Amino acid sequence: MINDTVQLPLQYKRALTFKEACKYIDLSPSYVYKLTSAGIIPHSKPNGKKLYFDREKLDQWLLSNITNSAERKDIQASTYVSQNPK
């Protein structure tokens, strides 16, 4: 019997299953469950049971707490000091 199902690479899928999302964001299933139950990670439960994840929202979540490099912080500090003399 020939298997007609084609598996798209995760970066091309919009909706990810729980297993796919864990693999995509490289986190353990138990930790992802903790994040979903705490409402920290974006997810949906269309039928009230299975968890699904929007890949684009996961990307946004992964990049949501960006920190500046030390060089960028130095530039911001210099700019602030020059614009706000005593």
MOPAC internal coordinates of N, CA, C and O (Angstrom, degrees):
PM7 1SCF
backbone

  N    0.0000 0     0.00 0     0.00 0    0    0    0
  C    1.4433 1     0.00 0     0.00 0    1    0    0
  C    1.5363 1   108.53 1     0.00 0    2    1    0
  O    1.2310 1   120.65 1   -45.80 1    3    2    1
  N    1.3099 1   116.36 1   134.20 1    3    2    1
  C    1.4552 1   122.34 1  -179.10 1    5    3    2
  C    1.5231 1   109.22 1   -91.32 1    6    5    3
  O    1.2310 1   121.34 1   -46.85 1    7    6    5
  N    1.3269 1   115.05 1   133.15 1    7    6    5
  C    1.4594 1   120.35 1   178.35 1    9    7    6
  C    1.5215 1   108.42 1   -86.64 1   10    9    7
  O    1.2310 1   120.20 1   -66.74 1   11   10    9
  N    1.3350 1   117.23 1   113.26 1   11   10    9
  C    1.4622 1   122.57 1  -176.41 1   13   11   10
  C    1.5309 1   113.34 1   -87.51 1   14   13   11
  O    1.2310 1   119.82 1   174.20 1   15   14   13
  N    1.3116 1   117.94 1    -5.80 1   15   14   13
  C    1.4599 1   119.16 1  -178.41 1   17   15   14
  C    1.5153 1   109.77 1   -78.12 1   18   17   15
  O    1.2310 1   121.25 1   -46.53 1   19   18   17
  N    1.3114 1   115.21 1   133.47 1   19   18   17
  C    1.4509 1   121.91 1   179.26 1   21   19   18
  C    1.5203 1   107.21 1  -109.53 1   22   21   19
  O    1.2310 1   120.71 1   -54.32 1   23   22   21
  N    1.3136 1   116.24 1   125.68 1   23   22   21
  C    1.4539 1   120.99 1   178.90 1   25   23   22
  C    1.5175 1   109.44 1   -92.98 1   26   25   23
  O    1.2310 1   120.55 1   -63.46 1   27   26   25
  N    1.3164 1   116.55 1   116.54 1   27   26   25
  C    1.4566 1   121.01 1   176.19 1   29   27   26
  C    1.5197 1   109.72 1   -75.84 1   30   29   27
  O    1.2310 1   119.90 1   -35.19 1   31   30   29
  N    1.3277 1   117.79 1   144.81 1   31   30   29
  C    1.4660 1   119.16 1   172.25 1   33   31   30
  C    1.5353 1   108.57 1   -60.15 1   34   33   31
  O    1.2310 1   120.45 1   -31.86 1   35   34   33
  N    1.3182 1   116.75 1   148.14 1   35   34   33
  C    1.4617 1   121.41 1  -174.11 1   37   35   34
  C    1.5184 1   113.25 1   -56.55 1   38   37   35
  O    1.2310 1   119.93 1   146.23 1   39   38   37
  N    1.3216 1   117.73 1   -33.77 1   39   38   37
  C    1.4703 1   119.67 1  -177.93 1   41   39   38
  C    1.5308 1   112.22 1   -68.95 1   42   41   39
  O    1.2310 1   119.70 1   168.50 1   43   42   41
  N    1.3309 1   118.17 1   -11.50 1   43   42   41
  C    1.4626 1   121.18 1   179.22 1   45   43   42
  C    1.5292 1   112.91 1  -102.93 1   46   45   43
  O    1.2310 1   120.24 1   170.35 1   47   46   45
  N    1.3226 1   117.14 1    -9.65 1   47   46   45
  C    1.4618 1   120.59 1   179.70 1   49   47   46
  C    1.5172 1   109.58 1   -89.82 1   50   49   47
  O    1.2310 1   120.16 1   -35.89 1   51   50   49
  N    1.2979 1   117.29 1   144.11 1   51   50   49
  C    1.4695 1   120.26 1   176.57 1   53   51   50
  C    1.5218 1   110.22 1   -90.53 1   54   53   51
  O    1.2310 1   120.28 1   131.28 1   55   54   53
  N    1.3203 1   117.06 1   -48.72 1   55   54   53
  C    1.4618 1   121.42 1   179.75 1   57   55   54
  C    1.5280 1   109.12 1   -98.36 1   58   57   55
  O    1.2310 1   121.52 1   -53.36 1   59   58   57
  N    1.3354 1   114.69 1   126.64 1   59   58   57
  C    1.4575 1   120.22 1  -179.23 1   61   59   58
  C    1.5270 1   110.00 1  -112.58 1   62   61   59
  O    1.2310 1   121.20 1   -36.62 1   63   62   61
  N    1.3140 1   115.30 1   143.38 1   63   62   61
  C    1.4622 1   119.83 1   172.72 1   65   63   62
  C    1.5238 1   108.53 1   -74.43 1   66   65   63
  O    1.2310 1   120.67 1    -6.09 1   67   66   65
  N    1.3147 1   116.32 1   173.91 1   67   66   65
  C    1.4613 1   120.36 1   179.78 1   69   67   66
  C    1.5275 1   110.86 1   -59.03 1   70   69   67
  O    1.2310 1   120.32 1   131.52 1   71   70   69
  N    1.3285 1   116.99 1   -48.48 1   71   70   69
  C    1.4719 1   120.67 1  -179.44 1   73   71   70
  C    1.5305 1   111.44 1   -61.54 1   74   73   71
  O    1.2310 1   121.14 1   137.14 1   75   74   73
  N    1.3208 1   115.43 1   -42.86 1   75   74   73
  C    1.4626 1   119.62 1   179.73 1   77   75   74
  C    1.5281 1   111.19 1   -64.19 1   78   77   75
  O    1.2310 1   120.51 1   139.77 1   79   78   77
  N    1.3251 1   116.63 1   -40.23 1   79   78   77
  C    1.4624 1   120.41 1   179.92 1   81   79   78
  C    1.5251 1   110.62 1   -65.09 1   82   81   79
  O    1.2310 1   120.03 1   137.88 1   83   82   81
  N    1.3163 1   117.55 1   -42.12 1   83   82   81
  C    1.4675 1   120.80 1   177.60 1   85   83   82
  C    1.5251 1   110.50 1   -59.35 1   86   85   83
  O    1.2310 1   121.21 1   136.39 1   87   86   85
  N    1.3098 1   115.30 1   -43.61 1   87   86   85
  C    1.4703 1   119.92 1   179.06 1   89   87   86
  C    1.5305 1   110.24 1   -66.98 1   90   89   87
  O    1.2310 1   120.20 1   136.71 1   91   90   89
  N    1.3232 1   117.22 1   -43.29 1   91   90   89
  C    1.4627 1   122.39 1  -177.03 1   93   91   90
  C    1.5265 1   112.03 1   -62.16 1   94   93   91
  O    1.2310 1   120.22 1   136.64 1   95   94   93
  N    1.3380 1   117.18 1   -43.36 1   95   94   93
  C    1.4657 1   119.78 1  -178.10 1   97   95   94
  C    1.5269 1   112.34 1   -95.47 1   98   97   95
  O    1.2310 1   120.58 1   180.00 1   99   98   97
  N    1.3124 1   116.50 1     0.00 1   99   98   97
  C    1.4681 1   123.12 1   174.43 1  101   99   98
  C    1.5325 1   112.23 1    58.80 1  102  101   99
  O    1.2310 1   121.13 1  -131.96 1  103  102  101
  N    1.3319 1   115.44 1    48.04 1  103  102  101
  C    1.4548 1   121.67 1   175.98 1  105  103  102
  C    1.5249 1   108.86 1  -126.71 1  106  105  103
  O    1.2310 1   120.65 1   -27.33 1  107  106  105
  N    1.3229 1   116.37 1   152.67 1  107  106  105
  C    1.4682 1   120.16 1  -178.93 1  109  107  106
  C    1.5240 1   110.48 1   -69.65 1  110  109  107
  O    1.2310 1   120.58 1   -29.43 1  111  110  109
  N    1.3286 1   116.49 1   150.57 1  111  110  109
  C    1.4684 1   119.71 1   178.57 1  113  111  110
  C    1.5270 1   113.08 1   -56.80 1  114  113  111
  O    1.2310 1   119.88 1   140.84 1  115  114  113
  N    1.3243 1   117.83 1   -39.16 1  115  114  113
  C    1.4672 1   119.04 1  -178.94 1  117  115  114
  C    1.5280 1   110.99 1   -65.00 1  118  117  115
  O    1.2310 1   120.21 1   142.69 1  119  118  117
  N    1.3297 1   117.21 1   -37.31 1  119  118  117
  C    1.4583 1   119.90 1   179.59 1  121  119  118
  C    1.5320 1   110.76 1   -70.94 1  122  121  119
  O    1.2310 1   120.34 1   141.78 1  123  122  121
  N    1.3242 1   116.96 1   -38.22 1  123  122  121
  C    1.4703 1   120.44 1   178.37 1  125  123  122
  C    1.5244 1   109.64 1   -65.52 1  126  125  123
  O    1.2310 1   119.81 1   141.21 1  127  126  125
  N    1.3378 1   117.97 1   -38.79 1  127  126  125
  C    1.4670 1   120.23 1   175.11 1  129  127  126
  C    1.5245 1   110.70 1   -60.11 1  130  129  127
  O    1.2310 1   120.13 1   137.58 1  131  130  129
  N    1.3285 1   117.36 1   -42.42 1  131  130  129
  C    1.4692 1   120.74 1   178.14 1  133  131  130
  C    1.5274 1   110.63 1   -61.20 1  134  133  131
  O    1.2310 1   120.52 1   136.86 1  135  134  133
  N    1.3279 1   116.60 1   -43.14 1  135  134  133
  C    1.4615 1   120.97 1  -179.76 1  137  135  134
  C    1.5223 1   111.72 1   -64.94 1  138  137  135
  O    1.2310 1   120.32 1   140.97 1  139  138  137
  N    1.3299 1   117.00 1   -39.03 1  139  138  137
  C    1.4616 1   119.54 1   179.93 1  141  139  138
  C    1.5254 1   110.97 1   -71.44 1  142  141  139
  O    1.2310 1   120.21 1   138.66 1  143  142  141
  N    1.3233 1   117.20 1   -41.34 1  143  142  141
  C    1.4686 1   118.78 1  -178.34 1  145  143  142
  C    1.5276 1   111.48 1   -68.05 1  146  145  143
  O    1.2310 1   120.44 1   152.71 1  147  146  145
  N    1.3346 1   116.76 1   -27.29 1  147  146  145
  C    1.4623 1   120.50 1   177.33 1  149  147  146
  C    1.5275 1   112.12 1   -86.24 1  150  149  147
  O    1.2310 1   120.34 1   175.59 1  151  150  149
  N    1.3222 1   116.95 1    -4.41 1  151  150  149
  C    1.4660 1   121.01 1   179.82 1  153  151  150
  C    1.5161 1   113.04 1    73.12 1  154  153  151
  O    1.2310 1   119.94 1  -156.08 1  155  154  153
  N    1.3172 1   117.72 1    23.92 1  155  154  153
  C    1.4613 1   121.99 1  -176.54 1  157  155  154
  C    1.5269 1   112.02 1   -87.15 1  158  157  155
  O    1.2310 1   120.75 1   143.64 1  159  158  157
  N    1.3139 1   116.18 1   -36.36 1  159  158  157
  C    1.4640 1   120.67 1  -176.69 1  161  159  158
  C    1.5327 1   108.56 1  -106.01 1  162  161  159
  O    1.2310 1   119.85 1   -44.05 1  163  162  161
  N    1.3460 1   117.90 1   135.95 1  163  162  161
  C    1.4721 1   119.95 1  -178.87 1  165  163  162
  C    1.5334 1   111.60 1   -68.21 1  166  165  163
  O    1.2310 1   121.14 1   -48.97 1  167  166  165
  N    1.3152 1   115.42 1   131.03 1  167  166  165
  C    1.4630 1   120.88 1  -179.58 1  169  167  166
  C    1.5225 1   109.18 1  -157.34 1  170  169  167
  O    1.2310 1   121.20 1    -9.43 1  171  170  169
  N    1.3238 1   115.31 1   170.57 1  171  170  169
  C    1.4597 1   119.82 1   175.58 1  173  171  170
  C    1.5201 1   109.49 1  -138.75 1  174  173  171
  O    1.2310 1   121.52 1   -24.29 1  175  174  173
  N    1.3240 1   114.71 1   155.71 1  175  174  173
  C    1.4659 1   122.80 1   177.44 1  177  175  174
  C    1.5260 1   106.33 1  -132.28 1  178  177  175
  O    1.2310 1   120.00 1  -100.84 1  179  178  177
  N    1.3323 1   117.60 1    79.16 1  179  178  177
  C    1.4656 1   120.12 1  -173.03 1  181  179  178
  C    1.5291 1   114.67 1   -59.41 1  182  181  179
  O    1.2310 1   119.64 1   146.35 1  183  182  181
  N    1.3130 1   118.29 1   -33.65 1  183  182  181
  C    1.4682 1   119.07 1  -179.93 1  185  183  182
  C    1.5234 1   111.16 1  -112.64 1  186  185  183
  O    1.2310 1   120.70 1  -166.65 1  187  186  185
  N    1.3314 1   116.26 1    13.35 1  187  186  185
  C    1.4498 1   120.55 1   176.97 1  189  187  186
  C    1.5120 1   115.44 1    83.35 1  190  189  187
  O    1.2310 1   119.62 1  -178.98 1  191  190  189
  N    1.3217 1   118.32 1     1.02 1  191  190  189
  C    1.4619 1   120.03 1  -177.64 1  193  191  190
  C    1.5206 1   111.50 1  -125.20 1  194  193  191
  O    1.2310 1   120.32 1   110.42 1  195  194  193
  N    1.3171 1   117.00 1   -69.58 1  195  194  193
  C    1.4581 1   120.63 1  -175.52 1  197  195  194
  C    1.5258 1   111.35 1   -75.02 1  198  197  195
  O    1.2310 1   121.41 1   -37.22 1  199  198  197
  N    1.3350 1   114.91 1   142.78 1  199  198  197
  C    1.4575 1   121.70 1   177.90 1  201  199  198
  C    1.5229 1   109.92 1   -93.62 1  202  201  199
  O    1.2310 1   121.01 1   -41.56 1  203  202  201
  N    1.3223 1   115.68 1   138.44 1  203  202  201
  C    1.4605 1   121.92 1   174.95 1  205  203  202
  C    1.5219 1   108.30 1  -131.59 1  206  205  203
  O    1.2310 1   121.32 1   -24.88 1  207  206  205
  N    1.3132 1   115.08 1   155.12 1  207  206  205
  C    1.4577 1   121.06 1  -175.44 1  209  207  206
  C    1.5158 1   109.92 1  -133.81 1  210  209  207
  O    1.2310 1   120.49 1   -43.43 1  211  210  209
  N    1.3177 1   116.67 1   136.57 1  211  210  209
  C    1.4579 1   122.96 1   174.74 1  213  211  210
  C    1.5272 1   106.94 1   -84.42 1  214  213  211
  O    1.2310 1   120.34 1   -61.61 1  215  214  213
  N    1.3186 1   116.95 1   118.39 1  215  214  213
  C    1.4630 1   121.33 1  -175.28 1  217  215  214
  C    1.5234 1   111.60 1   -57.02 1  218  217  215
  O    1.2310 1   120.00 1   138.36 1  219  218  217
  N    1.3261 1   117.61 1   -41.64 1  219  218  217
  C    1.4634 1   120.99 1  -179.43 1  221  219  218
  C    1.5322 1   111.30 1   -64.35 1  222  221  219
  O    1.2310 1   120.34 1   141.16 1  223  222  221
  N    1.3245 1   116.95 1   -38.84 1  223  222  221
  C    1.4675 1   120.35 1   177.67 1  225  223  222
  C    1.5273 1   110.83 1   -68.87 1  226  225  223
  O    1.2310 1   120.69 1   145.22 1  227  226  225
  N    1.3380 1   116.29 1   -34.78 1  227  226  225
  C    1.4643 1   119.10 1   175.42 1  229  227  226
  C    1.5268 1   110.28 1   -63.89 1  230  229  227
  O    1.2310 1   120.63 1   138.19 1  231  230  229
  N    1.3306 1   116.40 1   -41.81 1  231  230  229
  C    1.4671 1   120.10 1   177.06 1  233  231  230
  C    1.5232 1   110.57 1   -59.51 1  234  233  231
  O    1.2310 1   120.28 1   134.81 1  235  234  233
  N    1.3191 1   117.07 1   -45.19 1  235  234  233
  C    1.4641 1   121.17 1   178.78 1  237  235  234
  C    1.5247 1   110.69 1   -62.22 1  238  237  235
  O    1.2310 1   120.56 1   137.39 1  239  238  237
  N    1.3204 1   116.53 1   -42.61 1  239  238  237
  C    1.4607 1   120.90 1   179.32 1  241  239  238
  C    1.5257 1   110.71 1   -63.36 1  242  241  239
  O    1.2310 1   120.29 1   136.47 1  243  242  241
  N    1.3281 1   117.05 1   -43.53 1  243  242  241
  C    1.4611 1   120.91 1  -179.99 1  245  243  242
  C    1.5238 1   111.83 1   -61.05 1  246  245  243
  O    1.2310 1   120.61 1   147.58 1  247  246  245
  N    1.3265 1   116.44 1   -32.42 1  247  246  245
  C    1.4606 1   120.87 1  -176.69 1  249  247  246
  C    1.5280 1   112.68 1  -101.75 1  250  249  247
  O    1.2310 1   119.79 1  -165.79 1  251  250  249
  N    1.3159 1   118.00 1    14.21 1  251  250  249
  C    1.4610 1   120.94 1  -171.87 1  253  251  250
  C    1.5235 1   115.23 1   -77.37 1  254  253  251
  O    1.2310 1   119.18 1   158.74 1  255  254  253
  N    1.2924 1   119.17 1   -21.26 1  255  254  253
  C    1.4586 1   120.52 1  -176.33 1  257  255  254
  C    1.5274 1   109.76 1  -118.60 1  258  257  255
  O    1.2310 1   120.94 1  -120.33 1  259  258  257
  N    1.3228 1   115.81 1    59.67 1  259  258  257
  C    1.4562 1   121.51 1  -176.26 1  261  259  258
  C    1.5215 1   109.75 1   -72.24 1  262  261  259
  O    1.2310 1   120.91 1   -45.87 1  263  262  261
  N    1.3073 1   115.86 1   134.13 1  263  262  261
  C    1.4590 1   120.94 1   176.88 1  265  263  262
  C    1.5239 1   108.66 1  -109.03 1  266  265  263
  O    1.2310 1   121.17 1   -32.46 1  267  266  265
  N    1.3105 1   115.38 1   147.54 1  267  266  265
  C    1.4558 1   120.48 1   179.43 1  269  267  266
  C    1.5202 1   111.20 1   -78.98 1  270  269  267
  O    1.2310 1   120.99 1   -29.92 1  271  270  269
  N    1.3041 1   115.71 1   150.08 1  271  270  269
  C    1.4523 1   120.51 1   175.22 1  273  271  270
  C    1.5257 1   108.82 1   -71.32 1  274  273  271
  O    1.2310 1   120.43 1   -15.78 1  275  274  273
  N    1.3155 1   116.79 1   164.22 1  275  274  273
  C    1.4658 1   121.33 1   178.80 1  277  275  274
  C    1.5242 1   110.30 1   -60.15 1  278  277  275
  O    1.2310 1   120.52 1   141.15 1  279  278  277
  N    1.3303 1   116.60 1   -38.85 1  279  278  277
  C    1.4684 1   120.39 1   179.59 1  281  279  278
  C    1.5267 1   110.55 1   -63.32 1  282  281  279
  O    1.2310 1   120.35 1   136.69 1  283  282  281
  N    1.3370 1   116.94 1   -43.31 1  283  282  281
  C    1.4587 1   121.20 1  -179.87 1  285  283  282
  C    1.5326 1   110.45 1   -65.46 1  286  285  283
  O    1.2310 1   120.19 1   141.35 1  287  286  285
  N    1.3228 1   117.24 1   -38.65 1  287  286  285
  C    1.4679 1   120.94 1   177.94 1  289  287  286
  C    1.5279 1   110.43 1   -63.95 1  290  289  287
  O    1.2310 1   120.45 1   139.75 1  291  290  289
  N    1.3398 1   116.74 1   -40.25 1  291  290  289
  C    1.4682 1   120.39 1   178.00 1  293  291  290
  C    1.5258 1   110.93 1   -62.16 1  294  293  291
  O    1.2310 1   120.31 1   138.52 1  295  294  293
  N    1.3212 1   117.02 1   -41.48 1  295  294  293
  C    1.4713 1   121.26 1   179.26 1  297  295  294
  C    1.5275 1   109.85 1   -64.46 1  298  297  295
  O    1.2310 1   120.51 1   135.88 1  299  298  297
  N    1.3329 1   116.62 1   -44.12 1  299  298  297
  C    1.4704 1   120.46 1   179.07 1  301  299  298
  C    1.5298 1   110.88 1   -62.78 1  302  301  299
  O    1.2310 1   120.30 1   138.68 1  303  302  301
  N    1.3281 1   117.03 1   -41.32 1  303  302  301
  C    1.4604 1   120.38 1   179.42 1  305  303  302
  C    1.5226 1   110.69 1   -64.66 1  306  305  303
  O    1.2310 1   120.30 1   135.74 1  307  306  305
  N    1.3355 1   117.03 1   -44.26 1  307  306  305
  C    1.4664 1   120.97 1   179.39 1  309  307  306
  C    1.5273 1   110.71 1   -62.50 1  310  309  307
  O    1.2310 1   120.32 1   137.93 1  311  310  309
  N    1.3089 1   116.99 1   -42.07 1  311  310  309
  C    1.4626 1   121.88 1   179.07 1  313  311  310
  C    1.5264 1   110.21 1   -62.98 1  314  313  311
  O    1.2310 1   120.60 1   135.79 1  315  314  313
  N    1.3284 1   116.46 1   -44.21 1  315  314  313
  C    1.4580 1   120.00 1  -179.57 1  317  315  314
  C    1.5284 1   110.97 1   -62.64 1  318  317  315
  O    1.2310 1   120.49 1   134.08 1  319  318  317
  N    1.3363 1   116.67 1   -45.92 1  319  318  317
  C    1.4587 1   120.98 1  -178.59 1  321  319  318
  C    1.5310 1   110.97 1   -62.89 1  322  321  319
  O    1.2310 1   120.59 1   138.07 1  323  322  321
  N    1.3459 1   116.48 1   -41.93 1  323  322  321
  C    1.4518 1   119.50 1  -179.08 1  325  323  322
  C    1.5305 1   111.98 1   -69.19 1  326  325  323
  O    1.2310 1   119.82 1   150.16 1  327  326  325
  N    1.3152 1   117.96 1   -29.84 1  327  326  325
  C    1.4586 1   121.79 1  -178.97 1  329  327  326
  C    1.5230 1   113.40 1   -88.72 1  330  329  327
  O    1.2310 1   120.03 1   166.87 1  331  330  329
  N    1.3271 1   117.55 1   -13.13 1  331  330  329
  C    1.4646 1   121.83 1  -176.73 1  333  331  330
  C    1.5392 1   110.60 1  -130.16 1  334  333  331
  O    1.2310 1   120.74 1  -112.72 1  335  334  333
  N    1.3353 1   116.18 1    67.28 1  335  334  333
  C    1.4726 1   117.30 1   179.64 1  337  335  334
  C    1.5279 1   109.80 1   -70.09 1  338  337  335
  O    1.2310 1   121.23 1   -20.70 1  339  338  337
  N    1.3078 1   115.26 1   159.30 1  339  338  337
  C    1.4824 1   120.24 1  -179.39 1  341  339  338
  C    1.4681 1   113.16 1   -68.39 1  342  341  339
  O    1.2310 1   120.10 1   180.00 1  343  342  341

